[in-house]
């Protein structure tokens, strides 16, 4: 009898141990499942940081998954590539946002709202997906990091839709098209000039947006006067000019009689602009001793808007836009 009781007690204890182990395993599995769900939810959160062409990290994966969810035919590569830049730009145009190709807070909020509302996005309606059929023609002229040079040209019919006249000084009073900039660049130029005023700088804007046709006329006149080879070192052919992008403004000062001259770089204004342009998203597009890369002469007056993130890296490391984009 005692033997039977001992066997029963041993069996009971064994069953308790088995049940406890199963419960522990079940709880562990449940916990792991919950953690996996948490991880997935974390991955699928829209990034909080500013992201742009060339960036590569897990945040890009999350952003790409969201764009795929909206219907954009891109791959989740973890790299802010050309197709991701296209998707962001097309979405910005669809939502009437400032089209830059850069992901920032305003774009984040619009993407989240579109997903929450289960919006239907007609992808490519405002900007066709890049095909690379002709790599010499820029397929996304809206992005602020678009490389415009002798090898990469703007479409003949491209006219920025958000041109405005910045509230800055000009050495002339007529409301000419060359007073205009794209809105995002105009606002940045106003901030740069305001900071210059506080620092005692006497800056003037001279020439911003130029149409394809206007650039054609300017280049032809320079060829007539200097010959095509010489003209092509300081004047762009139509389509090759950054001025058509609406992201460029030539600036000057009274000290050089409002001229566009390399002497501007030696003035107090020129030195101040070189030091502080990137604080407002601008770069000196054609820097000194980089003529072999840019294929244009040194132009300390030529400001190009690329956004603060890129501008700071370009100016800090003494790069051209070509060099910056090459390593992205």
C-alpha positions in Angstrom: 0.0 0.0 0.0 2.8 2.3 1.0 4.6 1.5 -2.3 1.4 2.4 -4.3 1.2 5.7 -2.5 4.8 6.6 -3.2 4.3 5.7 -6.9 1.2 7.9 -7.0 2.9 10.8 -5.3 5.9 10.5 -7.7 3.6 10.4 -10.7 1.8 13.5 -9.4 5.0 15.4 -8.9 6.2 14.4 -12.4 3.0 15.7 -13.9 3.3 19.0 -12.1 6.8 19.4 -13.4 5.7 18.6 -17.0 2.8 21.0 -16.7 5.0 23.8 -15.3 7.5 23.4 -18.1 4.8 23.5 -20.7 3.4 26.6 -19.2 6.8 28.2 -19.0 7.5 27.3 -22.7 4.1 28.6 -23.7 4.6 31.9 -21.9 8.1 32.2 -23.4 6.7 31.6 -26.9 3.9 34.1 -26.2 6.5 36.6 -25.1 8.6 36.1 -28.1 5.6 36.5 -30.4 4.7 39.7 -28.7 8.3 40.9 -29.0 8.2 40.0 -32.7 5.0 42.0 -33.2 6.6 44.9 -31.3 9.6 44.8 -33.5 7.5 44.7 -36.7 5.5 47.7 -35.4 8.7 49.5 -34.6 10.1 48.8 -38.1 6.9 50.0 -39.7 6.9 53.4 -37.9 7.6 56.3 -40.3 11.0 57.8 -39.6 11.3 61.1 -37.7 14.6 62.2 -39.3 15.2 64.1 -42.6 16.1 61.6 -45.3 17.4 62.2 -48.8 19.1 60.7 -51.8 22.1 58.6 -50.9 21.0 57.8 -47.3 21.2 54.1 -46.3 19.8 52.7 -43.1 16.9 50.8 -41.5 14.8 54.0 -41.5 14.8 53.9 -45.3 13.4 50.4 -45.3 10.5 51.6 -43.1 9.9 54.5 -45.4 10.0 52.3 -48.5 7.5 49.8 -47.0 5.1 52.7 -46.4 5.5 53.9 -50.0 4.9 50.4 -51.3 1.8 50.3 -49.1 0.6 53.4 -51.0 1.1 51.6 -54.2 4.5 52.8 -55.4 6.3 50.1 -57.4 9.7 50.4 -55.7 11.8 47.9 -53.9 12.6 47.9 -50.2 16.4 48.2 -50.5 17.3 50.3 -47.4 18.9 52.8 -49.7 17.4 56.2 -50.6 17.8 55.5 -54.3 16.5 57.1 -57.5 13.2 55.3 -57.4 12.6 56.2 -53.7 13.4 59.8 -54.6 10.9 59.6 -57.5 8.2 58.1 -55.2 8.6 60.8 -52.6 8.6 63.6 -55.2 5.6 62.2 -57.0 3.7 61.9 -53.7 4.7 65.5 -52.8 3.3 66.7 -56.1 0.1 64.5 -55.6 -0.4 66.1 -52.2 0.4 69.7 -53.3 3.4 69.7 -51.0 6.8 71.4 -51.8 8.3 68.9 -54.3 11.9 68.4 -53.3 12.4 64.6 -53.3 13.5 65.0 -49.6 11.6 63.3 -46.9 10.9 65.6 -44.0 8.2 66.3 -41.3 5.5 67.7 -43.7 5.9 64.7 -46.0 5.8 62.3 -43.1 2.5 63.7 -41.9 1.0 63.5 -45.3 2.1 59.9 -45.8 0.7 58.8 -42.5 -2.6 60.6 -43.2 -2.8 58.9 -46.7 -2.2 55.5 -45.1 -4.7 56.1 -42.3 -7.3 57.3 -44.7 -6.5 54.4 -47.2 -6.1 56.9 -50.0 -5.7 55.7 -53.5 -2.6 57.2 -55.1 -2.4 57.3 -58.9 1.4 56.8 -58.9 3.3 58.4 -61.6 0.5 60.8 -62.6 2.5 63.9 -61.7 6.0 62.5 -62.4 6.6 59.4 -64.5 8.8 56.8 -62.9 12.4 57.0 -64.2 13.2 54.8 -67.1 16.9 55.7 -67.7 16.2 55.6 -71.4 18.3 58.8 -71.8 20.5 59.3 -68.8 21.6 62.7 -70.1 18.1 64.2 -69.5 17.1 64.7 -65.9 13.9 62.7 -65.3 13.1 64.3 -61.9 13.8 68.0 -62.3 11.9 68.8 -59.1 14.3 67.3 -56.6 16.6 69.8 -54.9 19.6 67.5 -55.3 19.2 67.1 -59.1 22.6 67.4 -60.8 22.5 69.9 -63.6 25.7 70.2 -65.7 27.0 69.5 -69.2 26.2 65.8 -68.9 22.8 66.1 -67.2 20.4 68.5 -68.7 16.9 69.8 -67.7 14.0 69.0 -70.0 13.4 71.8 -72.5 9.8 72.3 -71.3 10.6 72.3 -67.6 9.3 75.4 -65.8 9.2 75.2 -62.0 5.5 75.6 -60.9 6.3 77.3 -57.6 8.4 80.3 -58.7 8.1 83.4 -56.4 10.1 86.6 -56.0 12.1 86.5 -52.7 11.8 89.6 -50.4 15.5 90.6 -50.8 17.4 93.5 -52.3 18.0 93.7 -56.1 20.1 96.4 -57.9 17.1 97.0 -60.3 13.5 97.6 -59.8 11.8 95.9 -62.7 9.9 92.7 -62.0 11.8 90.5 -64.3 11.7 86.7 -64.4 15.3 86.6 -63.1 14.1 87.8 -59.8 12.3 84.5 -59.2 13.3 81.4 -57.4 11.4 78.3 -56.4 9.6 78.9 -53.1 11.8 76.7 -50.9 15.0 78.4 -52.2 13.4 81.9 -52.0 12.5 81.4 -48.3 16.1 80.2 -47.6 17.5 83.2 -49.5 15.4 85.6 -47.4 16.8 84.0 -44.3 20.4 84.2 -45.6 20.0 87.9 -46.4 18.4 88.6 -43.0 21.3 87.0 -41.3 23.7 89.0 -43.5 22.0 92.2 -42.6 22.5 91.4 -38.9 26.2 90.7 -39.6 26.5 94.1 -41.4 26.7 92.6 -44.9 25.4 94.5 -47.9 24.1 91.7 -50.2 22.2 92.0 -53.4 20.5 89.4 -55.6 21.1 89.7 -59.3 19.9 86.7 -61.3 17.7 83.7 -60.4 15.4 81.8 -62.7 16.1 81.7 -66.4 13.9 79.9 -69.0 15.4 77.4 -71.5 14.7 80.0 -74.2 16.4 82.8 -72.3 19.5 80.7 -71.7 19.6 79.8 -75.4 19.7 83.5 -76.2 22.4 84.3 -73.6 24.6 81.5 -74.7 24.3 82.5 -78.4 25.3 86.0 -77.5 28.3 84.8 -75.6 29.4 82.6 -78.5 29.1 85.6 -80.9 31.3 87.7 -78.6 33.9 85.1 -77.3 33.6 82.0 -79.5 31.9 78.7 -78.4 34.9 77.1 -76.6 35.5 80.2 -74.4 31.8 80.8 -73.9 31.3 77.2 -72.6 33.7 77.9 -69.7 31.5 80.5 -68.1 28.1 80.3 -69.8 25.8 77.2 -70.0 24.1 75.9 -73.1 20.3 75.8 -72.8 19.2 72.9 -70.6 22.6 72.8 -68.9 22.0 75.9 -66.7 21.1 75.5 -63.0 19.2 78.8 -63.4 16.4 76.9 -65.2 15.9 74.8 -62.1 14.8 77.8 -60.1 17.2 76.8 -57.3 20.0 79.2 -58.1 20.6 82.9 -57.4 23.6 85.0 -58.4 24.5 87.5 -55.7 26.8 90.5 -55.5 27.5 93.7 -53.4 28.1 97.4 -54.0 31.8 96.9 -53.3 32.2 95.3 -56.8 29.7 97.7 -58.4 27.0 95.0 -58.4 29.0 93.0 -60.9 29.3 89.2 -61.1 33.1 88.9 -60.7 35.6 86.7 -59.0 36.6 89.7 -56.9 33.3 89.3 -55.0 34.9 86.3 -53.3 37.5 88.6 -51.7 35.0 91.1 -50.3 33.6 90.9 -46.8 30.3 89.9 -48.2 31.8 87.1 -50.3 33.8 85.7 -47.4 30.7 85.8 -45.1 28.5 84.0 -47.7 31.1 81.3 -48.2 31.2 80.7 -44.5 27.5 80.8 -43.8 25.7 79.8 -47.1 25.3 76.2 -45.9 23.5 77.3 -42.7 20.6 78.1 -45.1 20.9 75.2 -47.5 23.1 76.9 -50.2 26.5 76.0 -51.6 29.0 77.9 -53.8 28.3 75.7 -56.8 31.5 76.4 -58.7 34.3 76.6 -56.2 37.8 77.7 -56.8 40.3 75.0 -58.1 37.5 72.6 -59.0 37.2 73.7 -62.6 38.2 70.3 -63.9 35.2 68.8 -62.1 32.5 71.4 -62.6 33.8 72.4 -66.1 33.1 76.1 -65.3 35.2 78.9 -63.9 35.3 79.8 -60.3 32.0 81.7 -59.4 31.8 82.9 -55.8 28.6 84.6 -56.6 26.6 81.5 -57.8 24.5 80.1 -55.0 22.7 76.8 -55.5 20.1 75.5 -53.0 20.5 71.8 -52.1 19.0 71.8 -48.6 20.8 72.2 -45.2 21.8 68.5 -44.8 23.7 68.3 -48.1 24.9 71.9 -48.1 26.7 71.5 -44.7 28.5 68.3 -45.8 29.5 69.8 -49.2 30.9 73.1 -47.8 32.5 71.5 -44.8 34.4 69.0 -46.9 35.1 71.4 -49.8 33.2 69.3 -52.3 31.4 70.0 -55.5 27.9 68.7 -56.0 29.3 66.2 -58.5 31.7 64.8 -55.8 29.0 64.7 -53.2 26.5 62.8 -55.3 29.2 60.4 -56.5 29.8 59.0 -53.0 26.2 58.9 -52.0 
